Amino acid sequence: MDPAFWHSRWQEGRIGFHQDRPTPLLVEHWTSLGLAQGSRVFVPLCGKSLDMAWLASQGHRVLGVELSAMAVRAFYDEHGLAPSIEQHPAGDIYRAGDVDIVRGDAFALDADTLRDCAGVFDRGALIALPPDMRRRYASELYARLPAGCRGLLVTLEYPAHEKAGPPFSVPEAEVRDLFGRDWRIEVLVRRDILDAQPAFVAEGVSSRHTVAYRLERR
């Protein structure tokens, strides 16, 4: 998708994808990854997600990447942090506490930047991308994460013909097609959430599930 689309969403305050609490499936299932405290966790397309603060509270060092400078500044402002800002090949990198955020293009991150990421949490990244970009995302960005990296991936499933994304429906078959060669994949939970999504019901969506996957880089 055109970067201008996401810049306009932030500028206009159309950020319904932002949650006012940490992702419940993150809180429920993160410990199943077995990552040690102090491990670095990558959060792609992070926005100003409270998930980053939650991960830091669990003793992790967080590396986010986000296109919108407005979103990055909002994260630190809302947590009372005054980040330092350094130049990075992919864009400016903000640092404060245990959360670093690269303000730039996620596809510009190289393997060296991601080499010590023991974990990855993906709640709003894969489902934010249309099909052609999802394939590039998996084959380029995820491919730069190191062997042994463990991840928690959260997706949505709904009849794609009933609603245009984002967020996009990403069925299990596609997850396995995108990641199966390089990652071990385990479904942790599939949960019906349609009753909690009145906006989707109003648009005529007949079913909606959220799915959490455990990933491990081969």
C-alpha positions, 0 to 999 in steps of 0.5 A: 500500500502507498505510504501516503495512505498510512500517513493520512490515517495518522494525520486524520486520526483514523487509527481504529487499529490502535488498541487501548490495552495490550493485545489479549492474545499476547498477554495469554500466550507470550510465555509459551515462546519461552524467551528469556528476560532481556531478549530483544523482540521485534515489533513490525509496523508498530504504530504506538502500540501498547504491546511494546510497553507490555513487552518491555514490562516483561523484561524484554528489549523492544525494537519497533519499526513504524512509517509514521513519525507522528505515531512514533512520537506519540508512543514516547509522549504517552509514556512520558519518555524523551527519546534520543534520536540517531541516524539509521540506514532505514531512517531515524531510530528513537531510543528511550528505556527498553524500547527502540523504534526505527522511523522508516520503511520496514523493508529497509531493515537489514539482517544486521539490524535484526540479528539479535532479535530472539522474538517477534510479535506481529499483531497488526502488520501482516493483516495490514498488507494486501496479498502481494505485499504480504508475500514480499513481507514474508520473503524479505523482512521475516527472512532477515530474522535469525535462526531460532527466532520465535514469534507470536503471529496474530491474524484475522479470518473472515470471508474476504469477499464480504469486506475490503481490507485493511485489516485483511483476512489471512487464512491459515493456508496462506500463513503456511504458504508464506512461512512454512518453508522457513518457520515451524508453525503451530496454531495456538488458538482460533477464536470467534470474535464476530459478536465483539465486532459490531462494525463488521456485522453492520458491514455484512460480515458473516464470520470473523475469527482471530488466530494466534500462531507460534512461529520458530525460525528453522 
